[in-house]
Amino acid sequence: VLGAFILWFGWFGFNVGSITIVTKDGNEKIVYLAAANTMLAAASGCLSKLFNNLIIKDQKTVEATFNLSCAYNRFLVGLMSITAGYTNLEPWAAIITGFWNLWLY
């Protein structure tokens, strides 16, 4: 669990840190957009896997269970899927990108 969050923090630093070096003064909106898109794609990927797993498991058994190892894997896929376009997408598109990686990966 700790390793996954360290990787998430490092990826966040990579996306936001790399765009901070490239942009000139006065372009703070791009940095904020990069931070928001990185976080939203990872979170929506994680939540989509948790709820998908909950629905599938809930149909087989009556008990609701969450598989956190699958959720960690899915937020890494959400980070991977947003890395190429984190400055070109709007936040709503970052949520869709993170959500749809559930079926594309």
TORLUMVEX-93201 format. One record per atom (N, C-alpha, C): residue number from 1; residue in one letter; chain; x, y, z. Coordinates in Angstrom, 3 decimals. Layout:
BEGIN
resi:resn:chain:px:py:pz
NUM:A:A:X:Y:Z;
...
END
This chain:
BEGIN
resi:resn:chain:px:py:pz
1:V:A:0.829:-1.186:0.000;
1:V:A:0.000:0.000:0.000;
1:V:A:0.875:1.252:0.000;
2:L:A:1.875:1.271:0.833;
2:L:A:2.744:2.443:0.916;
2:L:A:3.496:2.663:-0.391;
3:G:A:3.957:1.590:-1.002;
3:G:A:4.663:1.705:-2.271;
3:G:A:3.784:2.272:-3.372;
4:A:A:2.518:1.889:-3.374;
4:A:A:1.598:2.409:-4.386;
4:A:A:1.381:3.903:-4.197;
5:F:A:1.248:4.348:-2.956;
5:F:A:1.051:5.776:-2.729;
5:F:A:2.320:6.571:-2.990;
6:I:A:3.468:5.995:-2.744;
6:I:A:4.724:6.663:-3.081;
6:I:A:4.840:6.800:-4.600;
7:L:A:4.449:5.771:-5.321;
7:L:A:4.466:5.845:-6.780;
7:L:A:3.476:6.881:-7.296;
8:W:A:2.312:6.956:-6.684;
8:W:A:1.318:7.954:-7.057;
8:W:A:1.869:9.362:-6.823;
9:F:A:2.488:9.578:-5.686;
9:F:A:3.075:10.878:-5.378;
9:F:A:4.198:11.214:-6.354;
10:G:A:5.021:10.243:-6.680;
10:G:A:6.105:10.462:-7.631;
10:G:A:5.593:10.778:-9.023;
11:W:A:4.546:10.096:-9.436;
11:W:A:3.960:10.338:-10.760;
11:W:A:3.337:11.729:-10.815;
12:F:A:2.705:12.115:-9.734;
12:F:A:2.139:13.454:-9.630;
12:F:A:3.252:14.498:-9.722;
13:G:A:4.349:14.255:-9.051;
13:G:A:5.492:15.160:-9.133;
13:G:A:6.106:15.194:-10.518;
14:F:A:6.106:14.065:-11.195;
14:F:A:6.647:14.014:-12.559;
14:F:A:5.795:14.835:-13.512;
15:N:A:4.483:14.608:-13.491;
15:N:A:3.605:15.324:-14.428;
15:N:A:3.593:16.824:-14.151;
16:V:A:3.403:17.194:-12.913;
16:V:A:3.311:18.608:-12.582;
16:V:A:4.687:19.262:-12.614;
17:G:A:5.703:18.568:-12.151;
17:G:A:7.050:19.129:-12.137;
17:G:A:7.612:19.345:-13.524;
18:S:A:7.332:18.432:-14.432;
18:S:A:7.858:18.596:-15.783;
18:S:A:7.177:19.742:-16.510;
19:I:A:5.913:19.962:-16.276;
19:I:A:5.228:21.070:-16.938;
19:I:A:5.599:22.389:-16.291;
20:T:A:5.983:22.385:-15.032;
20:T:A:6.416:23.613:-14.365;
20:T:A:7.710:24.132:-14.965;
21:I:A:8.609:23.252:-15.331;
21:I:A:9.879:23.651:-15.926;
21:I:A:9.676:24.188:-17.337;
22:V:A:8.753:23.607:-18.075;
22:V:A:8.558:23.976:-19.478;
22:V:A:7.818:25.306:-19.628;
23:T:A:6.843:25.565:-18.771;
23:T:A:6.022:26.759:-18.947;
23:T:A:6.756:28.014:-18.500;
24:K:A:6.350:29.129:-19.050;
24:K:A:6.913:30.431:-18.679;
24:K:A:6.061:31.049:-17.579;
25:D:A:6.514:32.158:-17.055;
25:D:A:5.744:32.856:-16.027;
25:D:A:4.404:33.306:-16.584;
26:G:A:3.383:33.196:-15.762;
26:G:A:2.047:33.601:-16.188;
26:G:A:1.213:32.469:-16.737;
27:N:A:1.753:31.281:-16.821;
27:N:A:1.006:30.130:-17.326;
27:N:A:0.653:29.163:-16.204;
28:E:A:0.221:29.709:-15.084;
28:E:A:-0.119:28.857:-13.943;
28:E:A:-1.321:27.966:-14.230;
29:K:A:-2.171:28.390:-15.144;
29:K:A:-3.361:27.597:-15.454;
29:K:A:-2.982:26.225:-16.008;
30:I:A:-1.922:26.149:-16.772;
30:I:A:-1.487:24.860:-17.313;
30:I:A:-0.984:23.954:-16.191;
31:V:A:-0.286:24.529:-15.226;
31:V:A:0.206:23.738:-14.094;
31:V:A:-0.962:23.221:-13.262;
32:Y:A:-1.951:24.082:-13.017;
32:Y:A:-3.129:23.653:-12.260;
32:Y:A:-3.906:22.586:-13.006;
33:L:A:-3.994:22.727:-14.311;
33:L:A:-4.695:21.740:-15.133;
33:L:A:-3.972:20.396:-15.104;
34:A:A:-2.646:20.437:-15.154;
34:A:A:-1.864:19.200:-15.086;
34:A:A:-2.063:18.497:-13.754;
35:A:A:-2.088:19.256:-12.678;
35:A:A:-2.287:18.668:-11.348;
35:A:A:-3.681:18.074:-11.216;
36:A:A:-4.683:18.814:-11.665;
36:A:A:-6.060:18.334:-11.554;
36:A:A:-6.283:17.100:-12.421;
37:N:A:-5.801:17.122:-13.643;
37:N:A:-6.013:15.985:-14.539;
37:N:A:-5.294:14.732:-14.057;
38:T:A:-4.100:14.889:-13.521;
38:T:A:-3.369:13.733:-13.001;
38:T:A:-4.115:13.095:-11.844;
39:M:A:-4.599:13.916:-10.929;
39:M:A:-5.302:13.392:-9.763;
39:M:A:-6.660:12.812:-10.138;
40:L:A:-7.391:13.474:-11.028;
40:L:A:-8.722:13.002:-11.396;
40:L:A:-8.679:11.689:-12.163;
41:A:A:-7.725:11.526:-13.063;
41:A:A:-7.641:10.285:-13.836;
41:A:A:-7.283:9.110:-12.941;
42:A:A:-6.359:9.314:-12.029;
42:A:A:-5.980:8.230:-11.121;
42:A:A:-7.131:7.865:-10.185;
43:A:A:-7.797:8.870:-9.644;
43:A:A:-8.904:8.603:-8.721;
43:A:A:-10.088:7.954:-9.420;
44:S:A:-10.415:8.407:-10.612;
44:S:A:-11.555:7.800:-11.309;
44:S:A:-11.240:6.381:-11.772;
45:G:A:-9.989:6.120:-12.136;
45:G:A:-9.611:4.746:-12.465;
45:G:A:-9.728:3.817:-11.269;
46:C:A:-9.289:4.304:-10.123;
46:C:A:-9.373:3.510:-8.895;
46:C:A:-10.827:3.255:-8.504;
47:L:A:-11.645:4.292:-8.525;
47:L:A:-13.049:4.136:-8.140;
47:L:A:-13.828:3.276:-9.124;
48:S:A:-13.514:3.378:-10.401;
48:S:A:-14.236:2.546:-11.368;
48:S:A:-13.949:1.068:-11.125;
49:K:A:-12.718:0.735:-10.788;
49:K:A:-12.399:-0.664:-10.513;
49:K:A:-13.039:-1.135:-9.212;
50:L:A:-13.040:-0.271:-8.202;
50:L:A:-13.673:-0.664:-6.942;
50:L:A:-15.157:-0.934:-7.122;
51:F:A:-15.851:-0.054:-7.816;
51:F:A:-17.289:-0.251:-7.990;
51:F:A:-17.607:-1.369:-8.975;
52:N:A:-16.785:-1.549:-9.990;
52:N:A:-16.978:-2.667:-10.907;
52:N:A:-16.775:-3.993:-10.177;
53:N:A:-15.747:-4.060:-9.362;
53:N:A:-15.490:-5.264:-8.586;
53:N:A:-16.607:-5.491:-7.568;
54:L:A:-17.115:-4.411:-6.990;
54:L:A:-18.209:-4.523:-6.033;
54:L:A:-19.461:-5.070:-6.700;
55:I:A:-19.760:-4.590:-7.897;
55:I:A:-20.966:-5.056:-8.593;
55:I:A:-20.828:-6.520:-8.993;
56:I:A:-19.658:-6.903:-9.504;
56:I:A:-19.460:-8.291:-9.924;
56:I:A:-19.487:-9.232:-8.726;
57:K:A:-18.786:-8.886:-7.665;
57:K:A:-18.768:-9.739:-6.476;
57:K:A:-20.120:-9.764:-5.786;
58:D:A:-20.831:-8.627:-5.806;
58:D:A:-22.122:-8.562:-5.143;
58:D:A:-23.153:-9.426:-5.860;
59:Q:A:-23.005:-9.619:-7.159;
59:Q:A:-23.921:-10.488:-7.879;
59:Q:A:-23.658:-11.959:-7.559;
60:K:A:-22.400:-12.306:-7.315;
60:K:A:-22.072:-13.696:-7.005;
60:K:A:-22.373:-14.036:-5.553;
61:T:A:-22.045:-13.118:-4.662;
61:T:A:-22.316:-13.305:-3.240;
61:T:A:-23.147:-12.136:-2.758;
62:V:A:-23.703:-12.275:-1.611;
62:V:A:-24.533:-11.207:-1.058;
62:V:A:-23.666:-10.156:-0.361;
63:E:A:-22.456:-10.517:0.031;
63:E:A:-21.591:-9.607:0.768;
63:E:A:-20.867:-8.639:-0.176;
64:A:A:-20.758:-7.416:0.262;
64:A:A:-20.027:-6.407:-0.501;
64:A:A:-18.560:-6.420:-0.071;
65:T:A:-17.681:-6.656:-1.026;
65:T:A:-16.243:-6.668:-0.734;
65:T:A:-15.518:-5.765:-1.727;
66:F:A:-14.414:-5.199:-1.262;
66:F:A:-13.562:-4.371:-2.111;
66:F:A:-12.194:-5.018:-2.211;
67:N:A:-11.654:-5.099:-3.404;
67:N:A:-10.325:-5.651:-3.621;
67:N:A:-9.364:-4.481:-3.835;
68:L:A:-8.592:-4.153:-2.806;
68:L:A:-7.729:-2.982:-2.881;
68:L:A:-6.516:-3.188:-3.776;
69:S:A:-6.044:-4.414:-3.917;
69:S:A:-4.897:-4.625:-4.802;
69:S:A:-5.272:-4.348:-6.261;
70:C:A:-6.479:-4.682:-6.651;
70:C:A:-6.945:-4.337:-7.998;
70:C:A:-7.123:-2.833:-8.139;
71:A:A:-7.557:-2.170:-7.073;
71:A:A:-7.732:-0.718:-7.123;
71:A:A:-6.389:-0.016:-7.273;
72:Y:A:-5.355:-0.497:-6.589;
72:Y:A:-4.026:0.103:-6.733;
72:Y:A:-3.510:-0.078:-8.158;
73:N:A:-3.723:-1.249:-8.694;
73:N:A:-3.308:-1.502:-10.072;
73:N:A:-4.046:-0.576:-11.036;
74:R:A:-5.308:-0.345:-10.777;
74:R:A:-6.109:0.462:-11.683;
74:R:A:-5.773:1.943:-11.591;
75:F:A:-5.389:2.449:-10.414;
75:F:A:-5.007:3.855:-10.396;
75:F:A:-3.667:4.058:-11.068;
76:L:A:-2.829:3.037:-11.085;
76:L:A:-1.591:3.140:-11.861;
76:L:A:-1.887:3.167:-13.354;
77:V:A:-2.863:2.404:-13.775;
77:V:A:-3.270:2.439:-15.183;
77:V:A:-3.918:3.787:-15.509;
78:G:A:-4.656:4.356:-14.561;
78:G:A:-5.211:5.694:-14.762;
78:G:A:-4.119:6.745:-14.917;
79:L:A:-3.062:6.622:-14.130;
79:L:A:-1.931:7.540:-14.273;
79:L:A:-1.238:7.361:-15.613;
80:M:A:-1.091:6.108:-16.009;
80:M:A:-0.442:5.827:-17.286;
80:M:A:-1.269:6.371:-18.452;
81:S:A:-2.583:6.256:-18.362;
81:S:A:-3.425:6.675:-19.477;
81:S:A:-3.525:8.195:-19.604;
82:I:A:-3.289:8.936:-18.534;
82:I:A:-3.408:10.388:-18.604;
82:I:A:-2.073:11.064:-18.879;
83:T:A:-0.973:10.367:-18.772;
83:T:A:0.339:11.001:-18.875;
83:T:A:0.564:11.671:-20.224;
84:A:A:0.104:11.102:-21.289;
84:A:A:0.362:11.692:-22.610;
84:A:A:-0.420:12.975:-22.835;
85:G:A:-1.612:13.085:-22.297;
85:G:A:-2.428:14.247:-22.613;
85:G:A:-2.876:15.049:-21.418;
86:Y:A:-2.100:15.062:-20.352;
86:Y:A:-2.565:15.710:-19.126;
86:Y:A:-2.666:17.218:-19.235;
87:T:A:-2.020:17.847:-20.204;
87:T:A:-2.175:19.298:-20.373;
87:T:A:-3.140:19.647:-21.491;
88:N:A:-3.543:18.683:-22.283;
88:N:A:-4.422:18.953:-23.422;
88:N:A:-5.880:18.625:-23.155;
89:L:A:-6.165:17.932:-22.073;
89:L:A:-7.531:17.521:-21.777;
89:L:A:-8.156:18.416:-20.722;
90:E:A:-9.461:18.535:-20.796;
90:E:A:-10.213:19.213:-19.744;
90:E:A:-10.405:18.231:-18.579;
91:P:A:-10.713:18.721:-17.380;
91:P:A:-10.892:17.815:-16.243;
91:P:A:-11.978:16.758:-16.445;
92:W:A:-13.069:17.099:-17.120;
92:W:A:-14.097:16.086:-17.349;
92:W:A:-13.572:14.968:-18.250;
93:A:A:-12.713:15.309:-19.196;
93:A:A:-12.138:14.292:-20.073;
93:A:A:-11.117:13.448:-19.332;
94:A:A:-10.452:14.016:-18.336;
94:A:A:-9.519:13.235:-17.521;
94:A:A:-10.267:12.196:-16.691;
95:I:A:-11.442:12.551:-16.215;
95:I:A:-12.261:11.588:-15.465;
95:I:A:-12.696:10.449:-16.384;
96:I:A:-13.113:10.777:-17.587;
96:I:A:-13.519:9.742:-18.544;
96:I:A:-12.331:8.879:-18.937;
97:T:A:-11.170:9.492:-19.121;
97:T:A:-9.964:8.729:-19.462;
97:T:A:-9.615:7.746:-18.355;
98:G:A:-9.667:8.193:-17.117;
98:G:A:-9.385:7.291:-16.006;
98:G:A:-10.436:6.215:-15.842;
99:F:A:-11.698:6.560:-16.100;
99:F:A:-12.787:5.602:-15.955;
99:F:A:-12.753:4.535:-17.032;
100:W:A:-12.512:4.923:-18.280;
100:W:A:-12.569:3.977:-19.388;
100:W:A:-11.355:3.076:-19.480;
101:N:A:-10.300:3.364:-18.749;
101:N:A:-9.156:2.466:-18.792;
101:N:A:-9.472:1.117:-18.172;
102:L:A:-10.579:1.058:-17.433;
102:L:A:-11.002:-0.214:-16.832;
102:L:A:-11.246:-1.270:-17.900;
103:W:A:-11.840:-0.876:-19.016;
103:W:A:-12.163:-1.841:-20.059;
103:W:A:-11.116:-1.884:-21.163;
104:L:A:-10.231:-0.931:-21.205;
104:L:A:-9.225:-0.920:-22.259;
104:L:A:-7.922:-1.594:-21.861;
105:Y:A:-7.701:-1.778:-20.563;
105:Y:A:-6.461:-2.397:-20.119;
105:Y:A:-6.696:-3.851:-19.808;
END
